[in-house]
Amino acid sequence: MQAVDYILVGQGLAGSALAIQLLNQRRKILVIDQPDNNTSSRVAAGLFNPVTGKKMVKTWMADTLFPYLHNFYSQAEQTTGEKFFFPMPLYRPFLSVEEQNEWMARSADPLYAGYIQEIFSSNAFRYVNDPFGGLLLKQCGYLSTTRYIGAVRKWIEKEGYISTEHFDEQHLRIQQDHVVYKDFQAAKIIFCNGVHNSSWFHWLPINALKGETILIQSAFEENIIVNRGVYIVPGMKSGEWRIGATYNFQDKNPGITPEAKTELEEKFKDLMDISYQCVSQEWGFRPTTPDRRPILGSHPEQPSVIIFNGLGTKGVSLAPYFSDVLIRWMENGTPLNKLVDIERYKSVYWTSPK
Ligand SMILES: Cc1cc2nc3c(=O)[nH]c(=O)nc-3n(C[C@H](O)[C@H](O)[C@H](O)COP(=O)(O)OP(=O)(O)OC[C@H]3O[C@@H](n4cnc5c(N)ncnc54)[C@H](O)[C@@H]3O)c2cc1C
């Protein structure tokens, strides 16, 4: 029997961040993951942006999450020796003079000043439809998620144990102070499996939100992300851009749809005036929660069985900081923020034993 400190099930953005943090702290880990091209983490454009939404407000905990993620992914690049983190400004065209004036005023607000790189009052970038100028935001960028997950996987292979298999719950035995899975014994098991949530946590409201993106080839060459209606994020190859994303709670079917392609292309044409070829289309399901906050904590009756899930639409910015929060809670008993603690759902959804 091989003894480790933790078994992690799932190596998407949640499991990868947790694995890095644990290995950095010299913990022994076994990661079990069955890679699938359509998992949320693999199809994500990897965008991180601290000022979002129709009203363009600071995202939840931005002042904590964004400095943390910059440090985390830069260090992960150094540790793994691979390049996957690309900080770059994000440009949002204004729709009117009123909006332009509103941002001129907001630029003096200390709450926003740290995120504004520049405000343009007339067309600033070739091919972008921005007659009223726009807002250039800093602390933004993208993570090449497939490269990141691949790099972390190689590092786990070197420093810990990784098993490419479908985790079979029949083989899990839960004892009073440890768990056993096949030939491995651990103090705790942590489920990071996104929408394929474990049966231990089937009662939690983790809802699959379908998203689709398209990959295009065009002559646009600026070193920025453009965002209004859709985002336009650099792809892996020169001249490739990922356009996304759709949000569809109704569609629970796997696969791409012509409706999503039409929606994305129409929004792209509103934003950009440039010819392009569509190279491919992708789909995936985001693991969302009703209050849009992650879920951290232990099973109501099994303290060794832990969950790290519910990263929703913002896995890139949430996973680094909240993996750290989870470890501090598991190892030092540091209380969890009530907004992410599984406790908030226990009274509403927990009724029967597994
Ligand atoms: C189209 C689209 C675009 C997106 N764009 C962005 C973006 O730009 N920025 C952003 O921050 N977020 C984005 N997201 C959201 C982001 O992808 C998610 O927040 C994040 O990937 C969730 O990560 P996760 O690790 O919790 O889950 P997942 O990515 O689903 O990873 C779970 C892992 O567990 C494995 N697994 C599950 N069950 C088992 C089992 N029984 N045995 C073995 N392995 C198992 C899966 O194969 C997978 O590898 C996007 C999502 C979609 C769908």
The ligand as an ORCA input file, in Angstrom:
! r2SCAN-3c Opt
* xyz 0 1
  C     -16.775     27.559    -23.657
  C     -16.183     27.908    -22.325
  C     -15.366     29.023    -22.220
  C     -14.820     29.370    -20.979
  N     -13.991     30.446    -20.908
  C     -13.437     30.782    -19.721
  C     -12.543     31.873    -19.639
  O     -12.232     32.513    -20.651
  N     -12.032     32.187    -18.416
  C     -12.354     31.472    -17.283
  O     -11.865     31.801    -16.193
  N     -13.189     30.410    -17.339
  C     -13.736     30.061    -18.528
  N     -14.586     28.996    -18.592
  C     -14.941     28.317    -17.329
  C     -13.826     27.375    -16.876
  O     -13.548     26.520    -17.929
  C     -14.264     26.609    -15.611
  O     -14.480     27.515    -14.557
  C     -13.190     25.617    -15.146
  O     -12.570     25.003    -16.224
  C     -13.733     24.539    -14.233
  O     -12.641     23.723    -13.884
  P     -12.786     22.387    -13.042
  O     -11.419     21.882    -12.830
  O     -13.633     22.637    -11.847
  O     -13.651     21.397    -13.959
  P     -13.289     20.618    -15.313
  O     -12.629     21.494    -16.275
  O     -14.550     19.965    -15.748
  O     -12.243     19.522    -14.874
  C     -12.618     18.336    -14.219
  C     -11.606     17.247    -14.528
  O     -11.986     16.071    -13.813
  C     -11.983     14.961    -14.684
  N     -12.944     13.992    -14.161
  C     -14.259     14.175    -13.867
  N     -14.792     13.053    -13.358
  C     -13.784     12.139    -13.328
  C     -13.697     10.770    -12.908
  N     -14.745     10.121    -12.394
  N     -12.512     10.125    -13.037
  C     -11.418     10.761    -13.535
  N     -11.442     12.058    -13.943
  C     -12.605     12.731    -13.836
  C     -12.374     15.550    -16.037
  O     -11.998     14.718    -17.120
  C     -11.575     16.861    -16.001
  O     -10.254     16.651    -16.436
  C     -15.119     28.597    -19.822
  C     -15.910     27.460    -19.944
  C     -16.442     27.102    -21.182
  C     -17.276     25.857    -21.286
*
